[in-house]
Amino acid sequence: MSVANTVNGKPQPQQRPSRSPAPPRDEEAVSKIPNLLPHERVFPIQIGSELFKLSGASISSDGASTIPAFPANVKPILDIRRKDRPRAATTRDTSYFYCQVKKAKETGEDLTSAIRTLYIDRDPKTFADISLHLQGYHVKPRDGTHFVRLFADAQFYSLPKLISQLYEESIFISIGHREFQIPRDIFTDPGNSPNFFSLGFAVFFSNPEDLFPGLDREGLLRPPSILPPSVANRSADTFAEILHLLRGYPVTIRNESHRAELLRDCRYFNFKGLEQKLIPHNISYNQSRRREEIVLRLEDILKSGISVAADASSAISSPSGDHFAGWVNYARPYVDDRAAELVLEIGGESTRLHFQPSSIRA
């Protein structure tokens, strides 16, 4: 049974559900590719021992205004740069296939005979995945080795879209000889960044424009060798639990020894926010004083979390009205949004406090 919409007793036309915009047609997608090379022409490329044939549309697809796949990086091998051209020649001017097409148009030569094979001494298996990317397929890294090879060759062939995609992909890190696939946003939390990974493996976290700072790309035969991120001297099981915590899931602390393992590796990897969540503590409300209290061990207290609240009810004050008595409050950095009165937990039955004019230490 159909039901018509009515307003003031008058039927109203039914509204059609909104539709998502239709995906662009193939002709529209192709038209967005820069017309740097003839889109229908096939260009032969020899990578290592394998021959690839890519259309001009595929070669021109990854880049806005240049022929990105085969730029001036191969100049030293092929000696294609004119001697009278300035050293700061653009990628378009020094592109291997672009020069051949341009020369054939100027001399009236047939493109079929004018196009010669481009030889590049790189891994053909990695280039097979890159060719899929140029043809419009999504290429996803399979493991750490595959990731760094795609990463290095995307730099070598100057593929900005692939580089940008890899900067958004999860990274592969080997901890204790076990490989983990980790989303990048896990390491960007303010309380846990910067950390061991963003500092120790900055090449995978830096801006694409700042990659390999100080490296002269002019005349570069091949990119620097990159190893997959690896930390062999830490426990894979402990890191798996830390990763579980970073993702927001709870982990049951089995005993104090287990807690110590988690805290030790949190400090090693510089996850300060997670460390503060794991330290033994207790926050409760003092009914008699009507104050929140936090109980902590002395060795877990950080200077940045300490604050002193003046006790307005104290009778001890200076002639100017300043109160000499106060309560030490504490808020765990990166975790607590407000401070509570600090209560120290002392492991032994007695302790010794050393009072000095400038500071107090236990």
BELURFEN-V870501 format. One record per helix or strand of 3 or more residues. SS is the DSSP state (H for helix, E for strand). FROM is the first residue (numbers start at 1). LEN is the number of residues. If there is no record, write none. Layout:
BEGIN
SS:FROM:LEN
SS:FROM:LEN
END
This chain:
BEGIN
E:5:3
E:10:3
H:26:6
E:42:6
E:50:6
H:56:6
H:72:7
H:91:4
H:96:12
H:111:4
E:118:3
H:124:11
H:144:13
H:160:9
E:171:5
E:178:5
H:184:5
H:190:3
H:196:5
H:202:3
H:208:3
E:229:3
H:236:11
H:256:14
H:272:7
E:281:6
E:291:7
H:298:3
H:303:3
E:306:5
E:326:5
E:340:6
END
